[in-house]
């Protein structure tokens, strides 16, 4: 097979192939996300990057259905191997098993994956969007990554903790288990809408059973299909999600051949360092038994690289892990973000294909506030919302209450205290706030608790508009330093004052770090000679004089900033001292000479880890994360608490309807504590609320619409999982098999006419919805008669465009008037097919409809 014909231009996006008669055939775009369990699939994801060589690698997945035979498995494996050769070394290989897919795989298919019974009939289309005679039950489960599995059409399939969709062709009934959460109901509904729009062309009524007692007619329909339920429902199935503590268990193994034997030797446990990986060897990294990585050095043999999957499966078998354990194979220089972050540090300098970009250089350029406001990606990389010239207010925690600090002492903090620093600025004409919660190393647990409670009080006062950043002494972010204009001084003693007093016999030593007003801070350190460093500047404050000591490695900018800082710390006589020319009194003040670091300090490499987004939840008191790969703003849902890890900061995004806000900071701390790379617990944590996102957060997203959550209501927001709201989304008129579905009543009941129509359509059809199964699954009968001529033929555009609801033709749903256009008119007006239009996000559909006069 000429594989290159499948990807003529190596275009970015998703490419899918399915096994069919000992060959691989492309899957139509409209069928993406549907998987038949008797087949194997190969999925290629090519990142859409303007600089492909510098962007993330491509991902090539081999998916194995539960009932796939050896022939299908061999065909798909061979195709994947040949495709990998075509793609080259910048490809990450994955082995996926049905119902146990990786987060990255699940991220491609939104709002969810659908598992189909049986196999694919080769003589049928892959997608039929105008088919109504169908009868199936889908088991919907999952939080961020949702899946729907075709199950037995029986009450025995139900349980209290999941969602079930009874699909009857022209009516779809979503039954929510009594133990399901609001977010699960909303995501289940999103999948239901997607099925309706993609597989029914939008022409099916949707009913939701959230409380059986309040939807008797819907329950009557379900019982007509499933029979009367006998006995109670099964309890919710316990979740088997892997928590962060389990993922923290990482072991690195060296794999090599000795004669005819394969040798696997344990090499290291966390913290892992990159230098453990030698380019001529192959390694296996075992992450808690739930995922196996194979790393292939660039100098390893072709035979070793071709045996990567077989070695991984042999390792899995030897360890007694499940056969569905996920496998990821990465090449030297083209590692995935998830693999890199298992190591304490990662340098791209080792890679021949990677060059350090301009991000390191940005740290030292003069800030242009206008660019920071108009280029959020720049603000995110620099961690600066502006230049720090906004309004600053400071409170110190004293006796567990906040006390305002005199502006003269704003930059003077003490290690034994906690502070609230409120920064107010304007961006694009809008007032925004950042509240820094600064915690000294010597602060007590009660003071830290008071700090958090006072921050909550301030947030309430400001209507929940505060971005809250938790800062630990010594790990202050750049913007925190900038707002004090280079005059931030951290004293060691506990202080109710913020002055410069000291006993006559005390010597104090201050370390000045930074080069300008944007990045300078001064910290008090132990007053001894060993604290000095040849690369920096130190202030030695004695009873009678303040020595300004310049190390040999400091530059002119550092010296200028030090002269500003010295006026903050001491009013005593100032005496400049150059390294190597210290007077005797200088050493006496520090208790005598002692060795100190004198080697030139190399510039610290700025971490360049790819940002990663996770959904947060809790299971048995432990943090559970689900990663969203290649994320966008669309992945932020109002029910979510999301964690965005940019390595230098941890953002916790709080959806407006999220129920576990108070857990967010603790989750962020647990994430850092359990991270396999041994992350610093002092990494700043930033709480961001929906609708109040700063550019340092939005800049990590490819695009950001600041009006997304204020300009429209999505279908899920209208329905809210309640059958009582069905009237707002179910006014769809259609004729199927000479039956007309009645308008959905506001009380969530189907009505006698609709019930009769449904009972009359319970025959099955030979054509299953998605390229029907060869065996098992859905009962079928004759094919469907055509729908009403009004829908098939289409109404004239002037009858639908710019018309008030009461002026529309009879039977037209005002909320979906565009659907009644003919296919040719729809293409002409919208510039896309109906299938493409209904696969878009709902808010984008609404936006286009408004612009074109269909709203």
C-alpha positions in Angstrom: 0.0 0.0 0.0 1.3 3.5 -0.8 0.8 5.1 2.6 1.8 8.5 1.4 -1.4 8.8 -0.7 -3.4 8.9 2.6 -1.6 12.1 3.6 -0.7 13.9 0.4 0.4 17.1 2.1 0.9 16.0 5.7 -1.8 18.4 6.8 -2.3 19.2 10.5 -5.2 17.6 12.2 -6.6 14.1 12.8 -6.4 11.2 10.3 -8.1 7.9 11.1 -7.9 4.5 9.4 -9.9 1.3 10.2 -9.1 -2.3 9.4 -11.3 -3.8 6.6 -10.6 -7.0 4.7 -6.9 -7.2 5.6 -6.3 -3.5 4.6 -6.6 -0.1 6.2 -9.2 2.4 4.8 -9.8 6.0 5.8 -12.6 6.8 8.2 -14.8 9.8 7.1 -14.5 12.9 9.2 -18.2 12.8 10.1 -17.7 9.3 11.7 -14.8 10.4 13.9 -15.2 9.2 17.5 -17.1 6.0 16.6 -15.2 2.8 17.2 -16.4 -0.8 16.4 -15.2 -3.3 18.8 -14.3 -6.0 16.2 -11.9 -3.7 14.5 -8.5 -2.0 15.0 -7.9 1.6 14.1 -4.8 3.7 13.4 -5.1 7.4 14.4 -2.5 10.1 13.4 -2.6 13.5 15.0 -0.4 16.1 13.3 -0.1 19.3 15.4 -1.3 22.4 13.6 1.9 24.5 14.1 3.3 27.2 11.8 6.7 25.8 12.7 6.3 22.1 12.6 10.0 21.3 13.2 9.9 23.3 16.5 6.4 22.3 17.6 5.4 19.2 19.4 5.8 15.8 17.7 3.0 14.0 15.9 1.2 11.2 17.7 0.4 7.9 16.1 -2.0 5.7 17.9 -2.8 2.0 17.4 -6.3 1.2 18.8 -7.4 -2.3 19.7 -11.1 -3.2 19.9 -12.1 -5.7 22.6 -13.3 -8.2 20.0 -10.7 -7.6 17.3 -9.2 -10.7 15.9 -5.5 -11.5 15.2 -5.9 -10.7 11.6 -7.1 -7.1 12.3 -4.4 -6.6 14.9 -1.7 -7.6 12.5 -3.0 -5.5 9.7 -3.2 -2.4 11.9 0.2 -3.0 13.5 1.9 -3.3 10.2 0.2 -0.2 8.9 1.3 1.8 11.9 4.9 0.7 11.5 5.0 1.6 7.8 3.3 4.9 8.5 5.9 5.7 11.2 8.7 5.1 8.7 6.9 7.5 6.4 6.6 10.2 9.1 10.2 10.0 10.4 11.6 10.3 14.0 9.4 13.1 15.3 6.5 10.8 16.0 5.3 9.4 19.4 3.8 6.0 19.1 0.9 4.8 21.4 -0.9 1.5 22.0 -4.5 2.1 23.1 -7.0 -0.5 24.3 -10.8 -0.1 24.2 -12.2 1.6 27.3 -8.6 2.2 28.6 -7.4 4.9 26.3 -4.9 7.6 27.3 -6.0 11.1 28.1 -4.3 12.3 24.9 -6.3 9.9 22.7 -9.6 10.9 24.4 -8.8 14.6 23.9 -9.2 14.2 20.2 -12.9 13.1 20.4 -15.1 15.7 21.9 -17.7 15.6 23.4 -17.0 11.8 23.7 -16.1 8.4 22.2 -18.8 6.0 21.1 -18.1 2.2 21.2 -20.2 0.2 18.7 -21.0 -3.4 18.9 -20.0 -5.9 16.3 -18.1 -5.1 13.1 -18.4 -2.8 10.1 -20.4 -3.9 7.1 -18.2 -3.2 4.1 -21.0 -2.4 1.7 -22.6 0.4 3.7 -21.9 4.1 4.2 -20.0 5.1 7.3 -22.5 7.7 8.4 -26.2 8.1 7.8 -27.6 11.3 9.1 -31.2 10.9 8.0 -32.0 7.6 9.7 -34.6 7.3 12.4 -35.6 3.6 12.8 -33.2 2.7 15.4 -33.3 1.3 18.9 -30.3 1.2 21.2 -29.1 1.9 24.7 -25.9 3.7 25.4 -24.1 3.7 28.7 -22.5 7.1 29.2 -19.8 7.6 31.7 -16.7 9.7 32.5 -16.0 13.3 33.6 -13.8 15.3 31.2 -13.4 12.3 28.9 -16.8 10.9 28.2 -17.5 7.6 26.5 -20.7 5.9 25.4 -20.9 2.1 25.1 -23.7 0.2 23.4 -25.1 -2.1 26.0 -28.0 -4.6 26.3 -31.4 -3.0 25.8 -32.5 -3.9 29.4 -33.0 -2.3 32.8 -30.3 -4.8 33.9 -27.7 -2.5 32.2 -28.6 0.5 34.4 -27.0 1.6 37.7 -27.4 4.6 40.0 -24.1 6.3 39.3 -24.0 6.7 35.5 -26.0 8.1 32.6 -27.9 6.1 30.0 -29.3 7.2 26.7 -32.2 5.4 25.2 -32.0 6.2 21.4 -35.3 5.6 19.6 -34.4 7.4 16.4 -36.7 10.4 16.4 -36.6 10.6 20.2 -33.6 10.4 22.5 -34.1 10.0 26.3 -31.2 10.7 28.6 -31.7 9.0 32.0 -29.5 10.4 34.7 -28.6 8.2 37.6 -29.5 9.6 41.0 -25.8 9.6 42.0 -24.5 11.5 39.0 -23.1 15.0 39.4 -24.3 18.1 37.6 -21.2 18.2 35.5 -21.6 14.6 34.5 -25.2 15.3 33.5 -24.1 18.3 31.5 -21.4 16.4 29.7 -23.7 13.5 29.0 -26.2 16.0 27.5 -23.4 17.5 25.3 -22.8 14.1 23.9 -26.5 13.5 23.4 -26.8 16.8 21.4 -23.7 15.8 19.4 -25.3 12.5 18.5 -28.6 14.2 17.5 -26.9 16.8 15.3 -24.4 14.5 13.6 -26.5 11.4 13.2 -30.1 12.8 12.9 -29.2 16.1 11.3 -30.6 17.8 14.4 -34.1 16.3 13.8 -34.8 14.4 17.0 -36.5 15.3 20.2 -34.4 15.1 23.4 -35.9 14.4 26.8 -34.1 14.2 30.1 -35.1 12.1 33.1 -33.5 13.6 36.1 -36.2 12.6 38.5 -38.4 9.6 37.4 -41.3 10.9 39.5 -41.4 14.2 37.6 -41.3 12.6 34.1 -44.0 9.9 34.1 -44.6 10.0 30.3 -40.9 9.7 29.6 -40.7 6.7 31.9 -43.8 5.2 30.2 -41.9 5.4 26.9 -38.8 3.8 28.5 -40.9 1.0 30.0 -42.6 0.4 26.7 -39.2 -0.4 25.2 -37.4 -1.9 28.2 -40.3 -3.5 30.0 -41.3 -2.8 33.5 -38.4 -2.5 35.9 -38.3 -5.2 38.6 -36.4 -4.7 41.8 -34.0 -1.8 42.6 -31.2 -0.4 40.5 -27.7 -1.6 40.9 -25.4 0.6 43.0 -23.0 3.0 41.3 -19.9 1.3 40.0 -16.7 2.4 41.9 -14.4 4.5 39.8 -11.1 3.0 38.8 -9.4 6.3 38.0 -5.7 6.4 38.8 -4.9 9.0 41.5 -1.9 11.3 41.6 -0.2 9.3 44.4 -0.2 6.2 42.2 1.2 8.2 39.3 4.1 9.4 41.5 5.5 5.9 41.5 8.1 5.9 38.7 10.9 3.5 37.9 13.4 3.6 35.1 14.7 0.4 33.5 17.6 -0.2 31.1 16.7 -2.7 28.4 19.4 -4.5 26.4 20.1 -7.8 24.8 22.7 -10.3 26.2 23.1 -13.1 23.7 19.6 -14.3 22.9 18.2 -13.0 26.1 16.5 -9.7 26.8 17.8 -8.1 30.0 15.8 -5.5 32.0 17.7 -3.8 34.8 16.2 -1.3 37.2 18.2 1.9 36.9 16.7 4.6 39.0 13.7 5.9 41.0 12.6 9.6 41.4 13.9 12.2 41.1 15.0 11.2 37.6 17.6 13.2 35.7 17.9 13.4 31.9 21.5 12.3 31.9 20.4 8.8 32.8 19.2 8.4 29.2 22.1 7.5 26.9 21.6 8.0 23.2 22.8 4.5 22.2 20.4 2.6 24.5 16.7 1.9 25.0 14.9 2.4 28.3 11.5 1.5 29.8 9.9 3.9 32.2 7.1 2.4 34.4 4.7 4.9 35.8 2.8 3.2 38.5 1.9 0.3 36.3 -0.8 2.3 34.5 1.4 3.6 31.7 4.6 2.2 30.2 7.0 4.5 28.3 9.8 3.2 25.9 12.5 5.7 25.2 14.7 5.1 22.2 18.1 6.7 21.9 18.9 8.2 18.5 21.9 5.8 18.2 19.9 2.7 19.1 19.6 0.1 16.4 16.8 -0.2 13.9 16.1 -3.7 15.2 15.7 -2.3 18.8 13.3 0.4 17.6 11.2 -2.0 15.7 10.9 -4.2 18.8 9.7 -1.4 21.0 6.1 -2.5 21.4 6.9 -6.2 21.8 9.4 -5.4 24.5 6.9 -3.2 26.3 4.2 -6.0 26.1 6.8 -8.5 27.4 7.6 -6.1 30.3 3.8 -5.8 31.0 3.4 -9.5 31.1 6.4 -10.1 33.3 5.1 -7.5 35.8 1.6 -9.0 35.8 0.0 -5.8 34.6 -3.3 -5.8 32.6 -2.9 -6.3 28.9 -4.7 -3.0 28.3 -1.9 -1.1 30.0 -1.2 2.0 27.9 2.1 2.1 26.0 3.9 5.1 24.7 7.1 5.0 22.6 9.2 8.2 22.3 12.3 9.0 20.3 15.3 10.9 21.5 14.7 14.5 20.7 10.9 14.1 20.1 9.6 13.3 23.6 6.1 14.1 24.6 5.4 16.7 27.3 4.1 14.0 29.7 7.4 12.1 29.4 9.6 15.1 29.9 7.8 16.2 33.0 8.7 12.9 34.7 12.2 14.2 35.0 13.5 16.9 37.5 14.8 19.0 34.6 14.8 18.7 30.8 17.1 20.5 28.4 16.4 20.8 24.7 20.1 21.5 24.0 20.7 17.7 23.7 18.4 17.6 20.7 19.7 18.2 17.2 16.2 19.2 16.0 15.5 21.8 18.7 16.9 25.2 19.2 16.4 27.5 22.1 14.0 30.1 21.0 13.7 33.7 22.0 11.8 33.1 25.2 15.0 33.3 27.3 15.8 36.7 25.7 12.4 38.1 26.5 13.2 38.1 30.3 15.6 41.0 30.0 14.0 43.3 27.5 12.4 46.5 28.5 8.7 46.0 29.1 6.2 47.5 26.6 2.9 47.8 28.5 1.0 48.2 25.3 2.4 44.9 24.0 1.6 43.1 27.3 -2.0 44.3 27.0 -2.5 43.3 23.3 -0.3 40.2 23.3 -1.4 37.9 26.1 1.0 35.2 25.0 3.9 37.6 25.8 2.3 38.4 29.2 2.1 34.7 29.9 5.7 34.0 29.0 7.0 36.9 31.0 4.5 36.3 33.8 3.7 40.0 33.8 0.2 41.5 33.4 1.9 45.0 33.1 5.0 46.8 34.3 3.8 47.1 37.9 2.9 50.7 37.8 -0.7 50.2 39.1 -2.2 50.8 42.5 -0.7 48.8 45.4 -2.3 48.2 48.9 -0.7 46.1 51.6 -2.0 44.5 54.8 0.0 42.6 57.4 -1.6 39.8 59.4 -1.4 40.8 63.1 -3.3 39.0 65.8 -5.0 37.0 63.0 -6.5 40.2 61.5 -5.3 42.3 58.6 -3.8 45.6 59.4 -3.0 48.2 56.6 0.7 48.9 56.1 1.9 52.5 55.7 2.8 53.1 52.0 6.3 54.2 53.1 6.9 50.6 54.2 5.1 48.7 51.4 8.1 46.9 50.2 9.4 45.9 53.7 8.3 42.3 54.6 9.2 40.1 57.5 9.9 36.3 57.3 7.7 35.8 60.4 4.6 37.5 59.0 2.0 37.0 56.3 0.9 39.8 54.0 -1.9 40.5 51.5 -0.9 42.7 48.6 -3.7 43.9 46.4 -2.7 45.2 42.9 -5.2 47.1 40.8 -4.6 47.8 37.1 -6.5 48.5 33.9 -6.4 46.4 30.8 -8.2 47.3 27.6 -10.4 49.7 29.6 -11.4 47.2 32.3 -10.3 47.3 36.0 -8.7 44.1 37.1 -7.2 42.8 40.3 -4.5 40.5 41.6 -4.4 39.7 45.3 -1.0 38.2 46.4 -1.0 36.1 49.5 2.6 36.3 50.7 3.7 33.8 53.3 7.0 34.1 55.3 9.1 31.1 56.1 8.6 31.6 59.8 4.8 32.3 59.8 2.7 30.1 62.0 -0.1 27.8 60.9 -2.6 30.1 62.5 -1.3 33.1 60.6 -1.4 31.2 57.3 -5.0 30.3 58.1 -5.8 33.9 58.9 -4.1 34.9 55.6 -6.5 32.7 53.6 -9.6 33.7 55.5 -8.9 37.4 55.1 -8.2 36.9 51.4 -11.7 35.3 51.1 -13.2 38.4 52.9 -11.5 40.7 50.5 -12.6 38.6 47.5 -16.3 38.9 48.7 -15.8 42.7 49.0 -14.7 42.9 45.4 -17.5 40.7 44.1 -15.3 37.7 43.5 -13.2 39.5 40.9 -9.8 38.9 42.6 -7.2 36.7 41.0 -5.5 35.2 44.1 -1.8 34.2 43.9 -0.2 32.2 46.7 3.4 33.3 47.1 6.0 31.7 49.3 9.0 33.7 50.6 12.0 33.3 48.2 9.8 32.3 45.2 8.2 35.6 44.4 7.0 35.9 40.7 8.4 38.6 38.5 5.3 40.8 38.7 5.3 40.7 42.5 8.9 42.1 42.4 7.9 44.7 39.8 5.1 46.3 41.8 7.7 47.3 44.5 9.9 48.9 41.9 13.1 47.2 43.1 12.7 48.1 46.7 11.4 44.8 48.1 13.3 43.9 51.3 12.6 40.8 53.3 13.8 41.0 56.9 14.3 38.0 59.1 13.0 39.2 62.4 9.3 39.2 63.3 8.0 42.7 63.1 4.9 44.6 64.1 6.8 47.6 62.8 8.4 47.6 59.4 11.4 49.7 60.3 15.1 49.3 60.4 15.8 49.2 64.1 18.4 46.8 65.5 20.5 46.5 68.7 23.8 48.2 68.9 25.8 45.0 68.8 23.9 43.3 65.9 25.4 42.9 62.4 22.9 42.2 59.7 23.6 41.0 56.2 21.4 41.6 53.1 21.7 39.9 49.7 20.7 42.1 46.8 19.4 40.0 43.8 18.4 41.5 40.5 19.5 44.0 37.8 16.7 46.5 37.6 13.5 47.8 39.2 11.5 45.0 37.5 13.3 42.0 39.0 15.2 43.1 42.2 14.6 41.9 45.7 16.8 42.0 48.8 16.7 39.3 51.4 18.3 39.2 54.8 20.6 36.2 55.2 22.8 34.8 58.1 25.4 37.4 58.9 28.5 35.4 58.2 31.2 35.4 55.5 30.1 32.1 54.0 26.8 33.8 52.9 28.7 36.0 50.4 28.8 35.3 46.7 31.2 36.8 44.1 28.3 37.2 41.6 26.2 39.5 43.7 26.0 42.5 46.0 25.6 42.4 49.8 24.9 45.0 52.4 26.7 44.6 55.8 24.9 46.8 58.3 26.7 47.4 61.6 26.1 49.7 64.5 28.0 52.5 62.9 28.3 51.9 59.2 26.7 50.2 56.2 29.1 48.4 53.9 28.1 48.1 50.3 30.0 45.1 49.1 30.4 44.5 45.3 31.3 41.0 44.2 33.7 40.8 41.2 30.9 39.3 39.0 28.3 42.0 39.5 27.6 44.6 36.8 26.7 48.3 36.6 23.0 47.7 36.7 23.2 45.7 39.8 25.3 48.4 41.5 22.8 51.1 40.6 19.9 49.1 42.1 22.0 48.3 45.3 22.4 52.1 45.9 18.6 52.5 45.8 18.1 49.6 48.2 20.6 50.7 50.7 18.5 53.8 51.5 15.6 51.5 52.4 17.6 49.4 54.8 19.9 51.8 56.6 20.4 55.5 57.1 23.9 55.0 58.5 27.1 56.1 56.8 27.6 54.2 53.6 31.0 52.7 52.7 31.6 51.0 49.3 33.8 47.8 49.5 35.1 45.9 46.5 35.7 42.2 46.7 39.4 41.6 47.6 39.8 45.0 49.1 37.8 44.6 52.4 39.0 46.4 55.5 39.6 44.4 58.7 36.4 45.8 60.3 34.4 44.3 57.5 35.5 40.8 58.3 35.2 41.4 62.0 31.6 42.4 61.6 30.9 39.0 59.9 32.7 37.0 62.5 35.9 36.5 60.5 36.9 35.3 57.0 35.4 32.1 55.6 35.2 30.4 52.2 32.3 31.5 50.0 31.2 30.7 46.4 33.4 32.6 44.0 33.0 30.8 40.6 31.2 32.7 37.9 27.5 31.8 37.9 26.2 30.5 34.6 22.8 32.0 33.4 20.0 29.8 34.6 18.1 28.2 31.7 14.5 29.1 31.7 12.3 26.0 31.8 10.6 25.4 28.5 8.1 22.7 29.4 4.9 22.6 27.3 2.0 23.8 29.5 -0.5 21.0 30.4 -4.2 21.3 31.4 -6.0 18.9 33.7 -9.5 18.5 35.1 -9.4 18.1 38.9 -11.6 15.8 41.0 -11.3 13.8 44.2 -11.7 10.1 44.8 -11.5 8.6 48.3 -9.8 11.8 49.4 -7.0 11.6 46.7 -6.5 14.0 43.8 -7.5 12.6 40.4 -6.5 14.4 37.2 -7.7 14.0 33.6 -5.4 15.7 31.1 -6.8 17.6 28.1 -4.1 17.5 25.4 -4.0 20.3 22.8 -6.4 22.3 24.9 -8.5 25.3 24.0 -10.9 27.6 25.8 -13.7 25.2 24.8 -12.3 22.8 27.3 -13.1 25.0 30.2 -16.6 24.2 31.5 -18.5 26.1 34.2 -18.7 23.0 36.3 -14.9 22.4 36.2 -11.9 23.0 38.4 -9.0 23.0 36.0 -5.3 22.9 36.7 -3.0 24.6 34.2 0.7 23.7 34.8 3.1 26.1 33.1 5.9 24.7 35.3 6.8 28.0 36.8 3.3 28.6 38.1 0.2 26.5 38.7 -3.1 28.0 37.7 -6.3 26.7 39.2 -9.3 27.8 37.1 -12.6 27.8 38.9 -15.8 27.5 36.9 -18.7 29.6 38.1 -20.8 26.5 38.9 -17.9 24.3 40.3 -18.9 22.9 43.7 -15.4 22.3 45.2 -13.8 25.8 45.2 -12.4 25.5 48.7 -10.5 22.3 47.7 -8.6 24.0 44.8 -5.5 25.3 46.7 -5.2 21.9 48.5 -5.4 20.1 45.2 -2.7 22.4 43.8 -0.4 21.6 46.7 -1.1 17.9 46.4 -0.3 18.1 42.7 3.1 19.6 43.5 3.8 17.2 46.4 3.1 14.1 44.4 4.6 15.2 41.1 7.2 12.6 40.0 9.7 15.3 39.0 10.0 16.5 42.7 8.5 19.9 42.1 9.1 22.7 44.6 6.2 23.1 47.0 6.9 26.9 46.8 5.8 27.1 43.2 3.2 29.9 43.1 -0.5 28.8 43.0 -2.9 31.1 41.2 -6.6 31.0 41.6 -8.5 32.3 38.6 -12.3 32.5 38.4 -14.3 32.1 35.3 -14.8 35.5 33.6 -11.8 37.1 35.5 -8.9 35.5 33.6 -5.7 37.6 33.5 -3.5 37.6 30.3 -0.9 35.6 32.2 -3.5 32.8 32.0 -5.2 33.4 28.7 -1.9 33.8 26.9 -1.3 30.0 27.2 -4.3 29.4 25.0 -4.0 29.5 21.2 -7.1 31.9 21.0 -9.2 33.4 23.7 -12.6 35.0 23.5 -13.2 37.3 26.5 -16.9 37.5 25.7 -17.5 33.8 25.4 -19.3 33.4 28.7 -21.4 36.6 28.4 -22.6 36.5 24.8 -24.7 33.4 24.7 -26.3 30.5 26.5 -25.3 27.0 25.3 -27.8 24.1 25.0 -26.4 22.6 28.2 -26.9 25.9 30.1 -30.5 26.0 28.9 -31.4 22.5 29.9 -29.4 22.1 33.1 -30.1 18.4 33.0 -33.8 18.9 33.9 -36.7 17.5 31.9 -38.8 20.5 32.9 -36.8 22.7 30.6 -37.2 20.5 27.5 -39.7 22.9 25.9 -36.9 25.4 25.1 -35.0 22.9 23.0 -37.5 20.4 21.7 -39.9 22.4 19.5 -38.8 20.4 16.4 -41.5 19.3 13.9 -40.9 16.3 11.7 -42.8 13.6 10.0 -41.5 10.1 10.2 -43.5 7.0 9.0 -46.6 9.3 8.7 -46.4 10.3 12.4 -46.0 13.9 13.4 -44.3 14.4 16.8 -46.2 16.8 19.1 -44.5 19.8 20.6 -42.7 19.0 23.8 -44.9 20.2 26.8 -43.3 22.4 29.4 -43.8 19.9 32.2 -41.4 17.4 30.5 -44.2 14.9 29.5 -44.2 13.5 26.1 -48.0 13.5 25.5 -50.2 10.8 24.0 -49.5 11.6 20.3 -45.7 11.5 20.7 -46.0 8.3 22.7 -48.1 6.7 20.0 -45.6 7.8 17.4 -42.7 6.3 19.3 -44.5 3.0 19.9 -45.2 2.9 16.1 -41.6 3.3 15.2 -40.1 0.5 17.4 -39.5 -1.7 14.4 -35.8 -2.0 13.6 -34.0 -1.5 10.3 -31.3 -3.3 8.3 -29.3 -0.1 8.1 -27.7 0.6 11.5 -27.0 4.2 12.1 -23.2 4.2 11.8 -22.5 1.7 9.0 -24.4 -1.1 10.6 -22.9 -4.0 12.5 -22.4 -7.4 10.9 -23.4 -9.2 14.1 -25.0 -8.5 17.5 -26.5 -5.2 18.6 -29.5 -3.6 17.1 -32.7 -5.3 15.9 -33.7 -4.1 12.4 -36.6 -4.1 9.9 -37.5 -2.2 6.8 -35.9 1.1 5.8 -37.3 4.4 6.8 -39.7 6.2 4.6 -38.8 9.8 3.6 -39.3 12.6 6.0 -41.6 15.5 5.2 -41.1 17.3 1.9 -40.8 20.5 3.8 -37.6 19.3 5.4 -36.2 17.4 2.5 -36.9 19.9 -0.2 -36.2 23.0 1.9 -38.0 26.3 2.3 -37.1 29.4 0.4 -34.5 31.5 2.1 -36.7 34.6 2.2 -39.2 32.6 4.3 -36.6 32.0 7.0 -34.1 34.9 7.0 -34.8 38.0 9.2 -38.3 36.8 10.1 -40.0 37.1 13.5 -40.9 33.8 15.1 -44.6 34.4 14.5 -44.0 35.0 10.8 -42.3 31.7 10.1 -44.1 29.0 8.2 -46.1 26.5 10.3 -44.0 23.8 11.9 -40.7 25.6 11.7 -38.7 25.7 14.9 -37.6 29.3 15.4 -34.5 28.2 17.2 -33.4 26.0 14.3 -34.8 27.8 11.3 -31.6 27.5 9.3 -32.1 23.7 9.2 -35.1 24.1 6.9 -33.0 25.5 4.1 -32.2 23.2 1.2 -28.7 21.8 1.3 -27.6 24.0 -1.6 -29.0 27.1 -0.1 -27.4 26.3 3.3 -24.0 25.8 1.6 -24.4 29.1 -0.3 -25.4 31.1 2.7 -23.2 29.6 5.4 -20.3 28.5 3.3 -20.3 25.0 4.7 -22.5 21.9 4.9 -25.1 21.3 7.6 -23.0 18.5 9.0 -20.0 20.9 9.3 -22.1 23.6 10.8 -23.7 21.4 13.5 -20.3 19.9 14.4 -19.2 23.4 15.5 -19.5 24.7 19.1 -23.0 25.9 19.9 -21.9 29.5 20.6 -20.2 29.7 17.2 -23.4 28.4 15.5 -25.3 31.2 17.3 -22.8 33.8 16.3 -23.0 32.9 12.6 -26.8 32.7 12.8 -27.0 36.2 14.2 -24.7 37.6 11.5 -26.7 35.9 8.7 -30.3 36.7 9.9 -31.3 33.3 11.3 -31.5 34.1 15.0 
